[in-house]
Amino acid sequence: MLNRRHFLGAAALSSAAALGLTTVSARRADAGVPDRAEAVVIGTGYGAAVTALRLAQAGKRVLMLEMGKLWDTAGSDGQVFSGMLKPDKRAMWFKERTEAPLNTLLWLPVINQKIEPYAGVLDRVHHGDFSVFVGRGVGGGSLVNGAMAVVPKRDYFAEILPQVDAEQMYRTYFPRAQRELGVNTVDPGWFEQCDSYRYARLSRGHAHKAGFDTVFVPSTYDMDYLRREEAGTVARSALNSEVIYGNNHGKRTLDKTYLAAALGTGLVTIASLHEVRSINPTRDGYRLSVRQIDEYGTELAVKQIDARYLFLGAGSLGSTELLLRARETGALPELNEHIGQGWGGNGNVMTARANHSWGLTGKLQAAMPAMGIDAWDTDSVFAEIAPMPAGTELWLSLYLAITKNPERGHFTFDAAADKARLHWTAEQAQASVDQAKQVFDRINRANGTIYRHDLFGGNRAFENRFTYHPLGGLVLGKATDDYGRVRGYRNLYVTDGSLIPGSTGVNPFVTITALAERNIARVLADDLA
Ligand code: FAE
């Protein structure tokens, strides 16, 4: 458990970054978690972190319940996280092998490794042939993501969320989110001559040759730290192939920004390794059934915790499952038919091109992307130029394309398994492949290159069987009102990516953060004043 007693700095973000969040043993945590709080926030990802900070700044006492662990303690190797090259139990959430997005290299299963099941930082949640990657731990997706902090195109934002005042978002809430998240950009002069982004410069040249535009992508990774990594003056993280299994340095994760500031108010308590299993109404709020585990998955306790105001920030999969379970088990029967609808994976497609023998990416690759191919207006594709930081030259260029796929999936509740099941088919994902193929066919033609078929299994050149960007399930204006208040119930709110109807056209966390800022400002003014 974390609260101000373990908080060494003031609320300012700069001191928050150096706050040295201490580890608290499970037993002490157990003793300190209250069984009642005015406001409970489920999860500690983007939406949850914004909500907790703003509630606390308004003087409310907040309890945050997070199923993952607090990542603040070094293992025997002196590191908090295991890197991608030598992953261990810390890499994944209760798996026996790592499940990296790329399966094979040269068709050989050399990427994934056997690990001990543990409360690791990255989860890959399987729904049939399709899977969703999510972060687990205090900080949610910020712990594992590529830190690409992109504001969506205004026209597209207005298209997906027409009921939200775009003018206000772009004037007030997007800038606020960027500031609080510590968004920065790579120095263009350094970018042009560094080794770290040789791979991005190569892909940029290929894109330009095919007539596509490229753009720098802002980041929550400290780009000055990256520059110093390359200069050899600080410990390497992005230059040590660290990203999806956590970064030991350099990244402004939520535990260093919003959550640190929230703890600094003295009004926020974070209980980690606490998973909310069910929500029931009480006379004046909600009662949660919460399962506490240790890092190896042993159940320590099942607790009942009461909340007057309840905020769901467990992410698209987590929050949707909680409300679907509540509706289908009859706990919250007034939840409407939109619970579990309107889901999308932001049109994610991964692909890779084989480079010419003279087209070197270099063996040093910053694991944090800094550039994207912007073909959104012409081809409905925004493609991140992704690293393949294997520590050796692989003669390949990797991309994560975000496409405009109008298809939507939905969830049903499997009572026997007590789980939400996502319904999303390969046919529904095909539009994304078609769009990405159009762009990369053109790039290949212009450069005399071909696709790589050895990375994703089954000889495929495009991987559309996973997403990093789950969005929707509790869509704004449908499952909730236009500010995230759940329809049918009072004092029950959704704060996270499940509000966004399946697509943002860019990497989503800035949108999730800004929308959460907007919604909590209204909720504080109207409901909790
Ligand atoms: P999220 O950050 O997922 O947080 C939800 C939290 O709730 C997690 O900590 C869960 O452990 C916790 N939780 C779930 N269920 C429960 C429960 N029942 N009880 C207690 N706790 C629970 O939610 N986005 C970008 O914009 N740029 C990127 O570069 C980028 N790269 C990515 C790379 C990877 C590998 C991944 C997996 C994602 C990436 N994303 C990126 C997506 C981004 O991280 C994601 O959209 C946000 O984290 C979603 O924020 P939410 O607040 O919805």
Boltz pocket constraint, residues with backbone or C-beta under 6 A from the ligand:
constraints:
  - pocket:
      binder: B
      contacts: [[A, 42], [A, 43], [A, 44], [A, 45], [A, 46], [A, 47], [A, 48], [A, 65], [A, 66], [A, 67], [A, 68], [A, 133], [A, 134], [A, 135], [A, 136], [A, 137], [A, 138], [A, 139], [A, 140], [A, 141], [A, 142], [A, 144], [A, 145], [A, 146], [A, 147], [A, 148], [A, 149], [A, 150], [A, 244], [A, 274], [A, 275], [A, 276], [A, 277], [A, 313], [A, 314], [A, 315], [A, 316], [A, 318], [A, 319], [A, 322], [A, 467], [A, 468], [A, 469], [A, 470], [A, 495], [A, 496], [A, 497], [A, 498], [A, 506], [A, 507], [A, 508], [A, 509], [A, 510], [A, 512]]
      max_distance: 6.0
